[in-house]
Amino acid sequence: MKILVTGGMGYIGTNLHAAIPQMVMRSITFRGAKLELVDYDMLNGFNVLNAEQLFDAIREVDGVIHLAAVSGIVDCEKEPGHATKVNVDGTCMASGFATGLNKPFVLASSFAAESPSNVYGYTKKLAEAVVLKNRGVVCRLSNVYGGLEYLTRKSSVVIYLKKCQEKGEVPELHDEGMHTRDFIHVVDACHGLVEALRMSSGIYKICTGKLTSVANLAKLMGFKHLKSVPMPEDRKPLPEIVQALPGWKPSISLKEGLKLVMD
């Protein structure tokens, strides 16, 4: 069973490649067949904005996990036109072709689409609307951490704490670290995206359903002392409301996942 993965050389895509063999070994299948990824990424000549190329790719597979996107607030703010073309137009074409060819389609989205406050969030919100119109599946990923290339490719509070740990420094956390996040290991996020191929059209959240404060995260990583600094007004986070993907649950606890990051 061939699954097309757009943007397969990104952080999630890289870990998805590693997760599929594990899923096959555990006899996790899609529609009764073993999974095989067909990887398409701009780095190896694929352009999600090339309609002919995209149609031909989708025609040859049994389902699509759409990861191709301009991710990150800074990059989207820097080039909003490009971000809109890739995140919205690219998704529009991909999901439209998948619907026309009767192939299941899953969009990897973000919690930033719930209440958009920047270009990245708005492009994801628009992409979600297009996918739903085309009867596809939207998966909003919570705070993904761990796995391959996490420390070199991502920027997050987990990585910040790990660097403090390595340098023997006391972490500086905004407002005593009381802000909460839903942390999910990338392996579980990848399994959730594959599982979503079975779902009917709708918006689903791939998360643990458990909120952890940044202060408790630091404690889980072994810190006994923390320094509190004020949160700038323009960076105060919106509250998260989480609901896990129905019929699915993660297998890696935050404690276990953090241990994998720290090893």
N, C-alpha and C positions, 0 to 999 in steps of 0.2 A: 504494500500500500504506500504510494508515493505522496508525500506531503511537501508542497512548495513552501519554502521559508524565504521571504524577502528580507533583505537586511541581515542575512545570516552571519555576517562577520562582525556584527556589533556584540556588545556585552551579553545580552540575552541570547542572541543567536549562537554565539560561541558555546555557551553553556547548554543550549538546547541540543547541539550536536553531541555533546558529551552525555547528556541525559538519555537520549534515545536508545543507545545500546543497553543501558541499564534497564530501561523499560521493557525492551525485548527479552532480556534475560529473566525479568520477573513476569514474563508472559502477558504483559500489558499490550493489548492490540487495539486496532481501530477497525471497526466493522469486521472483526474476525480475522484480520490479516496483520502480519507484522509490519511495523512502521519503517519507512525509509525516507530520509530527508533529501530533498532536491534543493540545493542552496543557490540562491541568486542574490548578488550584492553588487553595488556600484563599483566596489573595489576590483571586482573581476569582470568588469565590462557590462554588467546588467544595469539598465536604467529604468526605474519604476515609472518614469514619465514617457517612456517609449511604448506607445500603445500596441504596435505590432509585436514587439518583443515580449511584452507583458501577456498579451493574449495567447501567443504561442506557448509560453511557459505554463500558464494556467491550464491550457487545453491538455497538456501531457501529464497532469497529476490528478490525484483524487481528493485533494483538499488544500487549503491555503492558510498558513499562519503569517499574518502581515506584520512584520517588525520594522520594515523600512520607514525611517522618519528622521527629521531633524530633531534631535532630543536635547533637552536642556534649555533653561530659560535664557541664558546669556546668548547662545548661538541664534535662537529664534528672535530675540530682540535686536541682534546685530543685523540680521538679514530676514526681515519679516516676509518679504515677497517670496524668497526662496523657500522659507519654512512653510508658507501657505501652499506653494506649488507641490512640494513633496508630501506634506502631512495631509493636505485636503485633496488636491487634484489627483495625486498618486493613489490615495486610498479610494477615491471615487472611481477611478478606472479599474483598479484591481477588484474591488468588491462588485462592480457592475459586470465585469467579465465573468467572475465566479458565479454570480447569480444566473447569468445567461447560459452558462455551461453546466448549471446545476451541480456546482461544487461547493461544499461547506467552506465558509470563510470566517476566520477569527482575526479580529483586530486587537493588537496589544495597545491598550490605552493607559491612562493614568488617572489617579485621584485628582489631578490638577484640572480635569475636565468637569468636575462636579460644580465648582464655583470659580470659573476662570477669572484671573486677575492679571494675566499677561499674555503675550502672543502665543507662547507654547500651549497654555491652557485653552485658549480660544480655538487654536487650530485642531487640537484634540477633540474639543467639543463638536466642532463642525464635522470632523472625520467620523465621529460616532453617529451623528445624525444621518450621514450618507450611508454608513454601513447598515443601520437599522432600516432605512428606506429600502435597501437592497436585500433585506431579510437575512443579514449576516449576524454574527455574534460579536459583542464588544466585551473585552475583559479589561477592567481597570485594575492595574497592579498597584499594590501598596508599596511600602519601602523595601525594595529588593536589595539583598546584601549577599556577600559571600561568593564562593565558586571561582571559576577560572577568570583570570585577568581583572578581578575585582579591585585589587589594591593599586593596579597600574592605570586603570581606565576610568574609575569612578571617583566621585568626591562626595563624602557622606560623613555623618557624625560617627559612624562606626570606624571609618578610616581615620578620622581625626583622633579618636580615643586611642586607637592602636598606635598612632605615631607618638602621642603623648606617653604611652606605655613604653615604647622603645627608647624615648629620650629621657625617661624618668621625670617627666613634667607633670604638674598638677593641671588637670583640664579646666578650662574656663567655659562654663555653661551659662547660657542665657536664662535669666530669671530662675536660678537655682536648679535648672534642668527639669522643671515641672511640666514642660510641654511633652505631649504624648504622641507616639507614632505606632503604626502597626508594621512590625518588621517581619518579612517573610524571606526565607532562604531561596536563592535563585533556582535550586534544584526543584523545590516545591512549586515555584512559579512556572517553571518549564513544564512540569507534569500537568499543572492546571491548564495551561494553554492547549496542550494536546487533548486533555479531557474535554475542553470546551468545544472541540470539533463535533462532539456528539450532541451538543445542546441546541435547543430551538432558539430562534432569534430573540435577542434581548441584551440587556446590560448586566454583567456579572462582575463581582469583585473577587479577585484572587488575593486572598489575605488570610491571616490566622484568625481574625475576629477578636484578637486580644491587643489592647493598647498598653504600651510600656513607656513610662516616662524616661527621658534622657538620663535623669539621675539614676534610676534603677538600672538602665542599660550600663552605665558606668560601673555600678556596683557589681553587676554580673561579669564585667570584664576585669574585676579585681581592684578597682580604685576605692580607697578608703577616705580620701580627701578630695574635695571639689571646691572650685572657686566660682562664685556667681557674678555675672556681669549683666547689666540691663539689656533687654532686647530692644533694638531700634524700632521706632514706631512703624516704619514702612516694611518691616519684616515679621511683624506679629502674625503667627500662623492661624488659619481658620480651624475650627474644631473638626475632627474626623469622626464620621459615622461609618462603621464598618459592618459588612455582612458577607459571610463567606459564600463561595460557590456552592450551590445546593448539591448534595449527594457526593461531595468531595471534601477531603480534609488533608492538611499538610502532614508530613511525616517527620519533619525535623524541627525540634523545639528551638526556641531562641537560644537557650543555654547551650545546646549541642551545636547549633550553627555558629555561634560566636567562638566556641572552642575550635571549630574547623578553621575559622578566620585567623585565630591567634596562633595555631600550631605552625 
